[in-house]
Amino acid sequence: MKKLFNQKTTALLHQLAASGIVPGVSYAMLHQGQLQAEVFGNKEIEPVVKPLTAGLKYDVASLTKVVGTTTVLLQLVQAQQINWDDPVQKYLPRFFDTRVTLRHLLTHTAAITGYIPRRNELSAPQLLEAFYHLQIGEWFGKKVVYTDIGLIFLGLIIEHLYQQPVQKVITEKVLQPLGLNESTFQPQATECVPTEIKPGRGLICGVVHDPKAFILGQQCASAGLFTTLHDLVKFSQWMLAKEQPHPLVSAKLIDQLFFDQTPTHTLGRSFGWDLRYDPQGNACLYHTGYTGTFMLLDKKGQNALIVLTNRVHPHTPNDEFLRKRDEIVAAYLSEKGL
């Protein structure tokens, strides 16, 4: 049997399923052109136990933000249709603050705050209208506070520029050109790993878990993508490529992602992506999805970690997963490539 690399990380991933923290795991690691991938555990444990098999689609939740929305925005910057420091009001005149730029939204430094009563009971038009009645907090530009709403506004900007729903744009401008043929916003339930069992919705499978994305449908840029391990490996290989032509976005522009792009350049986030640093100080792109997904890309070392689980199944919360996820990421940053 071929020796596995990143053995500590691999062992921790196996423990996730073996200890029952998640039903099952699909993961892949890339190292300088080598691929290690495994699928193990169950896809469902309630109401019946069903084994996890290769090739199933996961609701990847907020990985939608970086695989889809951020990549479309990079294309728009490359085409000089937008600039990172354009004010949001340039594209959305009704936006409620003149100071907020695309950079603020994409680095989660816009400080959008406020309460929307009965948010999950609203229709799509009502929810979009409610977003325009939020406000900007006192930490504007000074602190990263992660929120879906900034990315939803960026999706509305994409919609304004293309005159079609953002999820359709992502499909046409990212998924199809990169050959991510197993990725979709409208999957068949039989092709999917289920997420949570919720009152009023039952076992959620093949339908987005996130409440805002469930309401907004094709207009949601923050969640909604269903994809496979195979397609995320293809996406990661494209992101890591050093020499091959980038048909969508230049390698030079992708390289900008590996730097702190917050307004102060000191807050540890890039455009769309979070940043994590290995012991040598190399910046790696990192992002998570609420449903139990995460990925990390190290362009300098040509490494990638992709982990897909349905940690919200059968029910949330699952804080033990969050602790174990941090342990896995720390282990991977220390040993990647070994």
N, C-alpha and C positions, 0 to 999 in steps of 0.2 A: 504493500500500500504506500502511495506517495505521502511523504512527510508533510504535514500541514504547517503553514507558516503562521506567525502571530499566535503562538500556542496559548498564551495566557488569555488573549482576547477570545480565541475560539472556545476555550474551556468555559469562560464566563457566559458566552452565548448559549452553550449547551445547558448550563445551569439554569438559565432563564426558563427554559421549557421543563427541564427535569424537576425543578422545584415548584412548578405550577404557577410561577409569577406571570407567565403568558401561556396561552394554549399551545403555540408553536412558533417557530422561527424560520424565516427564509433570509439568508444572508449571503453576501458576496464580499470578497476582498480582492483588490487589484494591487499588484506590485510589479512595476516595470514590465508590464505586458503579460505577467502571469495572472491567472484567475483561480481563485479558490471559492467554491460556492457549495452550500449545503441547504437542505430543506428537511426539517424534522419536527415532530410533535403533531398536534391536532389543529385543524382549522376551526373546529367548533366543539364545545363541551356541553352546551345546553341549547335546546332541550334534549339533543342526542349528541353523542360523541362521534365526530367524523375526522378521519385522518387528514393531515395537511399533505398536499401533493404539489409537485413543481408546476409552474406555469399559471398559477392562480393570480387574479388581480386583487390588489389591496386598495382600500380607500386610504390614500397617503396624506390626506388632510393638508397641513400647511406646507408640505413639500411642493404643493401646487404653486406656492408663492415663488419658489426659486427655479423649479424646472420650467414652469410656464410663464408666469407674469414677468419675472425679472429678465428672462431671456428675450421676451418680446420688447421690453423697454431698452435692452441693450441694442437690439436691432434698430429701434427708433432713434437712439443716440447716434449710431453708426450712420444712419441715413440723414442725420442732421435735422430730423423732424422735431426733436425735443432736446433740451439741455437739462442736466441734473439740477441746475440752480434756477430753472424757470419757476416762477410762482404758480401755485396750483390754480389761482384765479385766471391765469392766461387761458386755461383750457376749460375750467369749470367756474364761470363767473359768479355763480351763487355760493361758492365756497366762503366760509365765514371768517377768514383771517388773511390779510394781505401778506403777512410775513412768511407763511408756510410755502416751502418749495418742494419739488419732487424729491430732492435729497432728504429732506426731513421725513417725508412719508416712507421712503424706502429704507431709511436707517432707524426707523421707530423713534425719532427724536422730535416729532411734531407735537407731542404732549396733548393729543386729542383726548378729551375727557368729557364725562357727563353720563347721565342715566337715561335710558330709554325705557319707559314703563311698558310692561307686557311685550317686551321685544320679540319673544319667540311666537307670539300670537298674531303679529302684524302680517299684512300682505307685502309682496315685494315693493310696490310703489310706496306704501306707508313706511316701510323700513328705510328705503333710500331717502325719503323725505326727512325722516327722523335724524339721519346722519348729519344733515345740514343744520340741525339745531343744537349740535354739540359745541364745545368750546375748547380753547387752548389753555392748558395749565401753566403754572408759574415755572415749571422745569423745562419750558420750551427751549430746545437746542442744547440743553445742558445735561440731559440724562436719557438713557435708552429705557423706554417702557414699551414692551412688546404689545402690539395690538393688531387685530385683523383689519380694523377700519381704515387705516392708512393704505393698505393694499387694495381694499375695496374701492377707495377713491382713485387709486392708480388704475384700477380696472375700468372705471368710468372714463378716465382720460383716454385709455386705449380704445374704448368703445366710441368716444367722441371722434378720435382720429380716423378710425377704420369704418365707422358707421355700421358696426355689427357687434353682437355680444362678445364680451371678452373671451369666453370659453371657445367660441367659434374661431376667434383670432388665434388663440393658442394652438388649436388643432391645426389650422392652416399654415401658421408661420413657424411652429416649433415641432409638433408631433409628426406631422407628415414629412417635412423636409429631412428630419433626422432619422426617418424610418422607424419611429417608435410606434409600430403597428399594433402593439398589444395595449396601448394606452388610449384611454377614452374618458369622456365625461358621462357617457350613457352606456354602462356595461350591462350585460346579461347577468342576472343574479347567480345563475349556475356556474359562472366563470369566476366568482368572487369569494373572498374570505369574509365572513360576516363580522360585524362589529357588535355594538351593544344591544341588549334586550331592554327596551324602554317602554314604559306605560304609554299607551296611545299609538305606538309605532311597532310594537312587537320586536321580533328579531330583525335587526336592520342588516340587509344584505343586498348589495348592488345598488343601493341608494345612499347618498352622502350622509354621513353621521352628523356633521357640524350643523347646528340649527340655522345660522345665518345663511350658509350655503344652501341648505335645504329650501329656505324661503326664496332666495334670490335666483336660484337656478343658473341659467347661462350667463347672468350678469355678475357672478361672483368670481373674483380674482384671487381670493384668499384660500380657497379649498374647493374640493369637488373632483379632483383628478383621481382616476383609478388606473393603476399601472402594475407592471410585473417586475420581478427581480431582473429578468433579462433586459427589459427596456431601460431600467435605471443603470444597469451596467453599460449599455450602449451610450446613454447620456453622459455618464461619468467618463467614459473613454473619449468622447468628444470634448468635454471640458478640459481634460488633462492633456490633450494632443498638443505637442510642441511644434511640429513641423508640417503636418498635413494641413491643407487649406481648411479654413472654417467657412463652410458655405453660408452660414447665417450671421456669424459675428466674428470679427477678426481676433486672432490670438492676442494681439496687443490690448484690445478692449477687455477681453476676459482676464488678462493679467491684472487689470485695475481692480478686479474684485478681491485680490489678495492683499489689499491695503485697507486701513481704517478710513472709511469714507464719511464718517459722522462730521458734523459742522466743526467740531473742535479737533478732529482727527486723534482723539484720545479715548474714545468710548467703546472701542472693540467691536464695531459692526461695519460691514461693508454694504454695498448696494444689494438689498434683499437678504444676503447671507450674514450669519453670525461668523465670528472669527475665533478659532482656537489655535493655540501655539504649542508646538512640540518642544521638547527640552532644549533643542538647538535654536529655538526662537523663530522657526519657520512658521509663517501663517498658513493655516488650513481653513478651507470653507466648511461650515457646519450648519446644519439645520435639522429641526425635528418636526414631527407631525403628532398632533394630539392623540391620534388613534394607536400610536405605538411604533412609529417609523422614525428613522434618522439616517443621515448620511454625512460623510466627512471626506473632503477631497484635498489631497496634498499634491499640488502640481510639481513642486520642486523635486520631491522624491518619487513622483509617479506612483502614488498610493491612493487607494480609495477604500472606504468601508461603507457598505450599504446594509442596513438592517430593517427588515419588515416584520412586524408583529401586529396582532390585534389585541393589544393589552387592555382595551376597554371591554373586551368580551370575557364573561357575560355581562359584567356590570362595572361601573366606575364608582368611587375612585380606585386608583391602583397606584398609590404613592410608592410602594416598594419597587415598582418598575422604574420610577424616576430616579431613585437612589442607585439601582443597579445600572441604569443607562449611563449615569455619570461615571460609575466605576469602569464600565466597558470602554467609554471614550478615553478616560485617563490611561487605561492599560494600552489601548491601541496607539495613542499618541507617543507612548514611551517605547513601544516595541515594533511599530509598523516597519515592515520590510525585513524583519529579522527571521 
